[in-house]
Amino acid sequence: MHPAREVNLAHQGIGLDMATMPREQRINEAFVTLADTLIADYDVIDMLHTLIEVCVNLLEVDAGGLLLADENAELQLVASTSEQVGLVEVMQVDAGIGPCVECYRSGRALSVSDIDAERARWPEFSAAAHSQGFRAVHATPLRLRGQVLGAMNLFSAKPGALNDPDIAVAQALADVATISILQERTARESTIVTEQLQRALESRVLIEQAKGVLAAMGMTDVDEAFVALRNHARRNNLSLRTVAEGVTNRTIDVLGDAVRVRSGKTA
């Protein structure tokens, strides 16, 4: 069998293992967690980070990243569970080829059970993924009725494809995220949707800048820096974009807030 295969979920024969209660409960919790981010004026970046986090926690994968198309239909990295994944995703986008890029262009899920076996097909992606310790990937499109917004990419440290139930869950969670982004399209002009996606991409740039500021201030782990940004945003009912802007212009003290929380003091 070829290690890369397109996944067709058009048939309805795929079912979840309902006999295993812990798994069923975890799936339910995953959907509740994702839905919980969809409040009024919700933060798209936060929602997309939640999407890949619940997938990594629920499914047989080790890391995740998410690419979103900008107003020019160019893919951009908007969320990842680690800097290692982010590096692989950026390399893939720069090269213009790879399973995640193909998933976006075709609108179909794509499983690669052995990345190393695809070096001739995707040399840049395969080399980058191998260097960061990834051996398999499953790409899931963010799509609705023929419109594809991007692709969610779930990486594994060991070779092997996702099983069909996990593939179905990944697509269902991605569908929830896609619908949430497009839910107001019938009430608004499509340009509003485009502006929302563009703002999400711009927010990602601000967040990366803020992570750099926090790292320079002593929080050396950039993944830890993102967690601090996100926690501050949630504790203070702010968007990630607002917190990132505050950190970069020195009007929000994320590190000080984190210390006060740990010590049990109020700001």
N, C-alpha and C positions, 0 to 999 in steps of 0.2 A: 504493500500500500504506500502511495506517495505520502511523505511526511506532512505535506501541506494540503489541506482539503477545504473546499468551500462547504459551509454548513447550511443546510436548507431546513428552516423551521416552519415551512408553510403547512406541513401536515400537523395534525393535532394529536398524534399518537404518543408524543413524548409526555411522560408524567413524572411527578416528583415522588420520591419514596415516602409516602404518607404513613407507612408503617413505623417509621423511625421518628418518634415524637420529638426528641431533642432537635433533629434537623428541621422538622416542620416548624417548631417554635422559633428556631434561629432564622428561618426564612421569613416568618411573619414579622419578627423583630427588625429584620433588615428593611422590609418595606415600610414599617412604622417609622424607623429612624430616618429614612430618606424623605418620607412624607412630612415628617416633623420640621424639615428645613423649609417647606413650601408655605411660609407665612406671607402676609401681605408685604409687598416690596422686598421679597426674599433676595438673598445674595447668591447670584448665579455661581460664582467661584466656590463659595462655601458648599453649595448644593452638589457641585460636581466633585469636589474633594470627598464629600460624604459618600457619593456614589461609588467611587473606586475603593474607599476604605471599607464599606460594608461588603463589597465583592471580595476583597482580599481576606477579610475576616470570615466570610461565609464559605467561599469556594476553595478548591484545591489549587491555589495559586499563592505566590509569595510577594508579588508587588503589582502595582498598576499605574497606568498613566492615561491621560485623556487629551486628545487633539481635537480642536474646534476650528472650523473654517471661519476666516474673517470675511469682511465685505467684498474682498477680491477672490474669494473661494480658495485662499491659501491656508493650509493647515498651520495652526499655532499650538504650542503646548500651553495648556491652561491649568492642569492639575497632575500631580504625581505623588506617590507615596514615599518617594525617596529621590535624592539627587542622582543616584545611579540610573533609575528609570528615566529621569528627566534628560540625562545625557544621551541615552539610547534613542529617545524620542526625537530630540533635536537633531541628532545625526541622521536619523531616518528622513526627517522633513527636509533637511538640507540636501540630502542625496536625491530626494524626489521619488524614491522607490523603497518598498518594504511592505510587509503584510498589513500594517496599519494604514498605510497610504492606499494600498489596493482595496482594503475594506471600505474606506471612505469613498473611493471612486466608483466601486461597484455597488455599494449599499448592501453588501452581503457579508455575513460573518465568515471569518477565515481562521482556521486552526493550523498551527505549525507545531507539530509534535517534536521536531528535532531541528532547531535553528541551524546547527552546524551543517546539516545536510543540504541547506539552501544557500550555501556560500556563492555558488555560481549564479543563482537567481538574484540574490540581494547581498552583494559583497560588503557594502558599507554597513548595512544594518546587522548582518551576521557577525562581522568583526566587532562592532560596538557592543552588541548584546553579549557575545562571548566574553569580552574583556570585563564586563560588569557582572559576570556570573550567571547569566540567564541562558537556559537551554531550550525553552519552549515558550510559545506565546499564543494567546487566543485574542483575536480582534473582533469587537462587537460594534456594529454601526449604531449611531444615534440617528434614527430615521423615523419618519412618519409619512405615510402615503406617498412614497417616492421622493420626499425631500430628505436629504442627508445633511446633518449639521456637523458631524465629526465622527470620531471613533474612540471607543474605550478599549484599552489594550492591557490584558492581564498576563503577567510574566511568571514563569516557574523556573526554579533553580535546577530542576531535573527534567529530562526528556519525557514526553508523554502528552497526549491530547486530553482536554477536558472531556468528561463523560457527558452524555446527552442531557441528563437532568441539570447539571451545572451550566451547560450552554443555554438551556432554556431560562434558567434563573437570571443569568447575566443579561440576556436579551430583554427579559421582562423589566429588570431594574433600569436598564438603559432606556427602555421605552417610557418609563415613568418620568425620567429626567428630561427626555425629549419633549414629551407632552407638556411638562411644566414650563419649558422654555417657550413653547408655541401656543400655550393655552389661550392667550389673549389675541391671537392673530385674527380670529373672526370678528373681533370688536375693534381692531386697529388696523392701520395700514401696514403692509409688509415692511415698510421702511423702519417702523418702530422695532420690529423684531431684529432687523439688521443692526440698528443702533444699540439694542440691548446686547447682542453678541459682541459688537465692537467694544462696548464699554467693558464687557467681561475680559476681553483680551487686554485692554488698556489697564484694567485692574491688576492683571497678572504681572505686568511690568512694574507697577507700583509696589506690589507685594515683594517681588524679587529685590527691589531697591531697599525696601524696609528690612528684609532679611539680612541684606549686606550691612546695613547700619547696625543692627543688633549684633551681628557677628563681630563687627569692629569694636563694639562696646564690651565685648567679653563673652558673648554667647557664641562660642566657636562653631557649634554644630548648627548648620543651616536648617536641618530638619527640626531641631529643637526650637529654632527661632520662629519657624512657621507655627508651631504648636502654641508658642507664647502669643503670637499675633492673634491667632484664632480664639484662644481662651479669653484674651482681653476683649475681643469683639463680642463674644457671647455673654461675658459677665456684665458688660456695659451696654448691651443692646445696640451695638454699632455694626456697621458693615465692615468687612475686611478692608475694603478700599479706603474707608474713612480712617481706620486705625493705621493702615500703611502710610497714608498721607501725613497723619499726625506724627508718626515715628520719623519720617524723612525730614519733616520741618521742625522736629524737636518740640512739638506741642503735646505729645502723648508719651508718658513714661511707662512703657510696657514692662520693662524689667523691674522697676520699682513697684508696680502693681503686683507683679508675680511674687515678689519678696513679701509684700504685705499680706497677700493671701496665704502664703505658706506659713507665716508667723501668726496667722489668726487675727491680724489687725484689720480694721476697715480703713479704706482710703479717706 
